[in-house]
Amino acid sequence: MNIDRVVAVLANTLYVIERKSIGVRKAFSYVCRVHGCGKTLLDREFLFELALRFVSSYYTLLYIVERGGRVKRYSHKVLARLFLYKWLLEEGERVDSRLRKSVERDLPGVGRVLTNIEEPWAMLSYPKWLFDKVINVMPVDEAIAMLNAMNRRVVWVRINTLRIDVDKALHELERNGIVYEVEKSIPFLIRVIRSKTPIRRIDLFKNGSIIIQDKASVLTVIALRPEPNMLIYDFAAAPGIKTSLIMQLTENRARVIAIDMSRKRLEAMKLLLQVYGVDVNRVDLVLGDSRTISLSRCSDAALVDAPCSSSGAVSKDPAVKIILRDSRIPKRMSEIQKRMLMNALRYSDRVTYATCSILPDEGEEVIEDVLKMGVEHKLMDAPIPVSRGYKAYSIWSKVRRTLPHIDNSEGFFIANLEK
């Protein structure tokens, strides 16, 4: 391993994430285009996995630098070298002498701090404010278990029955050396246990026969209970994964009005739906702001998968941790969420509201505030096999949460409102 090259890639990836507030994959791809990431695909995939681990360790590394260093201002390269030093020690590998000397010169107390990280938020590598927020709504031990589970990616794959039969897809996955487990309550959903080849590189993925979609995301659409011949509004629909599942569950017989603010995302969504075998003649793509858009008729059901802090999606993209340095984000997002939900309630008797967030600001508190606004809708229990909401809130028994340490999924909040 060329330590200097790896340090440069990791440091530049972190710099891009901090400057542009984008995900690890986008930042890493940008760095590879500009600086190069190795001559082979294997080199690039190894570096990307290291980048994911490095970014996920961000707050732990800052904690170590602040308590074990003589540098007042850290550089991205200092963090990258510290990460490699720590990672090699944990893996039982030999630490290159130049790397060791460099780290111990900048951080003379590194050994002492590494063995004495007492703060749970630092051990788990999350913003302290987020950890404090979570322990306000669940016991500390459970909060630690949940946040720890979010540091590991669980890959779920949806078999797209618009393109392929479930049994045939399972056979093809086995033939590709993929070890999986079928989700008992959702026969078209599997959890990938081990894979010789990255899922994105197999033909089943490229031709739209299988789709990487988290269990929590799938359950959100199941909570909507879509049926053939229904008119369904999908607010904030792009990139179209949930829209395609609505069409899969209704065998291409629902009618969907898919709304999004981004023309570019809608154009990409149309192409994606075609790859997935969706009857695009039954999906109308509408450019508009879901907070204020006026619609000509009421729908049978509506999905509000609102933009959010993505605090529940850390396992998919640990760059979320860095973006959430700003503790004001959930509050800003909750105002958008409330406006979207209120507008959706104007046009449907049945609305499923969801956010990929573990924070009550974007879940229980949004629902409580909306219900106080005098809407005609009532909160109805979503018929999905996952946990209830946070018990600190009076509505906890009528809302649902996917808890990563229990449900092996991302952390979603899901609620159904009906007239």
FENFEN-V970238 format. One record per pair of residues at least 4 apart in sequence whose ideal C-beta (glycine too) atoms are under 6 Angstrom apart, sorted by sequence separation. I is the first residue (numbers start at 1). GAP is how many residues later the second one is. D is the distance in whole Angstrom. If there is no record, write none. Layout:
I/GAP/D + I/GAP/D
This chain:
7/4/6 + 16/4/6 + 22/4/4 + 24/4/6 + 31/4/5 + 57/4/5 + 64/4/5 + 65/4/5 + 74/4/5 + 83/4/6 + 95/4/6 + 103/4/6 + 109/4/6 + 110/4/6 + 120/4/6 + 126/4/5 + 138/4/5 + 144/4/6 + 164/4/6 + 197/4/5 + 203/4/6 + 213/4/5 + 226/4/6 + 240/4/6 + 250/4/4 + 289/4/6 + 314/4/6 + 328/4/6 + 360/4/5 + 361/4/5 + 395/4/6 + 403/4/6 + 22/5/5 + 32/5/4 + 38/5/3 + 88/5/4 + 95/5/5 + 117/5/5 + 121/5/5 + 126/5/5 + 135/5/5 + 138/5/5 + 164/5/5 + 173/5/4 + 197/5/6 + 200/5/6 + 204/5/4 + 205/5/5 + 213/5/6 + 247/5/5 + 260/5/5 + 273/5/4 + 288/5/4 + 357/5/4 + 360/5/5 + 391/5/5 + 402/5/5 + 38/6/5 + 117/6/5 + 183/6/4 + 199/6/6 + 204/6/5 + 226/6/6 + 237/6/5 + 260/6/5 + 274/6/6 + 314/6/5 + 345/6/6 + 390/6/6 + 37/7/5 + 88/7/5 + 103/7/6 + 121/7/5 + 159/7/5 + 273/7/5 + 313/7/6 + 314/7/6 + 344/7/5 + 355/7/5 + 389/7/4 + 402/7/5 + 404/7/5 + 135/8/5 + 182/8/5 + 246/8/6 + 388/8/5 + 65/9/5 + 134/9/5 + 234/9/5 + 388/9/6 + 17/10/5 + 37/10/5 + 85/10/6 + 121/10/4 + 159/10/4 + 180/10/4 + 181/10/5 + 246/10/6 + 310/10/5 + 389/10/4 + 402/10/5 + 16/11/4 + 180/12/6 + 181/12/6 + 341/12/5 + 389/12/6 + 401/12/6 + 243/13/6 + 13/14/5 + 16/14/6 + 85/14/6 + 179/14/5 + 386/14/5 + 387/14/5 + 400/14/4 + 13/15/5 + 179/15/4 + 243/15/5 + 270/15/6 + 379/16/6 + 384/16/6 + 386/16/5 + 387/16/5 + 399/16/4 + 178/17/5 + 381/17/5 + 13/18/5 + 61/18/5 + 85/18/4 + 382/18/5 + 12/19/5 + 177/19/4 + 266/19/5 + 379/19/5 + 387/19/6 + 28/20/6 + 226/20/5 + 309/20/5 + 61/21/5 + 81/21/6 + 82/21/6 + 126/21/6 + 221/21/5 + 237/21/4 + 309/21/5 + 386/21/5 + 9/22/6 + 61/22/6 + 81/22/5 + 166/22/6 + 228/22/5 + 232/22/6 + 234/22/6 + 237/22/6 + 238/22/4 + 28/23/5 + 124/23/5 + 226/23/5 + 237/23/5 + 120/24/6 + 124/24/6 + 221/24/5 + 226/24/5 + 230/24/5 + 231/24/5 + 232/24/5 + 233/24/5 + 234/24/5 + 235/24/5 + 263/24/6 + 309/24/5 + 221/25/6 + 228/25/4 + 258/25/6 + 308/25/5 + 364/25/5 + 57/26/6 + 176/26/5 + 364/26/6 + 24/27/6 + 161/27/6 + 238/27/4 + 252/27/4 + 255/27/5 + 256/27/5 + 257/27/5 + 258/27/5 + 259/27/5 + 334/27/5 + 9/28/6 + 24/28/6 + 78/28/6 + 213/28/5 + 226/28/6 + 238/28/6 + 261/28/6 + 334/28/5 + 338/28/6 + 54/29/5 + 159/29/4 + 189/29/6 + 240/29/4 + 244/29/6 + 257/29/6 + 259/29/5 + 330/29/5 + 333/29/6 + 337/29/5 + 341/29/6 + 364/29/4 + 239/30/6 + 345/30/5 + 360/30/6 + 24/31/5 + 158/31/6 + 238/31/5 + 247/31/5 + 259/31/5 + 306/31/4 + 330/31/4 + 338/31/6 + 172/32/6 + 240/32/5 + 244/32/5 + 330/32/6 + 334/32/6 + 338/32/6 + 345/32/6 + 382/32/5 + 157/33/5 + 240/33/5 + 244/34/5 + 306/34/5 + 382/34/5 + 71/35/6 + 156/35/6 + 157/35/6 + 304/36/5 + 380/36/5 + 69/37/6 + 155/37/4 + 304/37/5 + 9/38/6 + 13/38/5 + 69/38/4 + 379/38/6 + 380/38/5 + 68/39/5 + 304/40/5 + 377/40/4 + 10/41/6 + 68/41/4 + 377/41/6 + 68/42/5 + 302/42/5 + 377/42/5 + 313/43/5 + 376/43/5 + 10/44/5 + 312/44/4 + 68/45/4 + 163/45/5 + 164/45/4 + 312/45/5 + 67/46/5 + 163/46/4 + 302/46/4 + 310/46/6 + 311/46/5 + 312/46/5 + 308/47/4 + 311/47/5 + 160/48/6 + 291/48/4 + 308/48/6 + 309/48/5 + 311/48/5 + 367/48/5 + 64/49/5 + 160/49/6 + 291/49/5 + 298/49/5 + 299/49/5 + 301/49/5 + 302/49/5 + 303/49/5 + 304/49/5 + 305/49/5 + 306/49/5 + 308/49/5 + 290/50/5 + 363/50/3 + 159/51/6 + 160/51/6 + 291/52/6 + 295/52/5 + 157/53/5 + 158/53/5 + 358/53/4 + 236/54/6 + 308/54/5 + 356/54/6 + 157/55/6 + 158/55/4 + 235/55/4 + 356/56/6 + 156/58/5 + 354/58/6 + 355/58/5 + 63/59/4 + 156/59/5 + 354/60/5 + 15/61/5 + 14/62/5 + 60/62/6 + 353/62/5 + 242/63/6 + 352/64/5 + 11/65/4 + 60/65/4 + 11/66/5 + 59/66/4 + 233/66/5 + 351/66/5 + 59/67/6 + 208/67/4 + 232/67/6 + 57/68/5 + 208/68/4 + 231/68/5 + 350/68/5 + 11/69/4 + 231/69/5 + 232/69/5 + 233/69/4 + 234/69/5 + 235/69/5 + 236/69/6 + 7/70/6 + 10/70/4 + 230/70/4 + 349/70/4 + 7/73/4 + 7/74/6 + 224/77/6 + 224/79/5 + 162/86/5 + 161/87/6 + 3/93/5 + 56/95/6 + 3/96/5 + 313/97/5 + 312/98/5 + 312/99/3 + 312/100/6 + 235/105/6 + 235/109/6 + 163/114/5 + 162/115/4 + 160/116/6 + 224/128/4 + 223/129/5 + 220/134/4 + 223/159/4 + 223/161/5 + 153/162/5 + 222/162/6 + 150/164/5 + 150/165/5 + 219/165/5 + 216/186/4 + 223/191/5 + 216/193/4 + 215/194/4 + 216/194/5 + 220/194/6 + 214/195/6 + 214/196/5 + 216/196/4 + 127/197/5 + 129/198/4 + 185/200/5 + 137/223/6 + 137/253/4 + 150/254/5 + 154/254/5 + 137/255/5 + 149/255/4 + 149/256/4 + 146/257/6 + 146/258/6 + 146/259/5 + 145/260/4 + 56/262/4 + 55/263/5 + 58/263/6 + 55/264/6 + 58/264/6 + 24/293/6 + 23/294/4 + 24/295/5 + 23/296/5 + 17/302/5 + 21/302/5 + 17/305/5
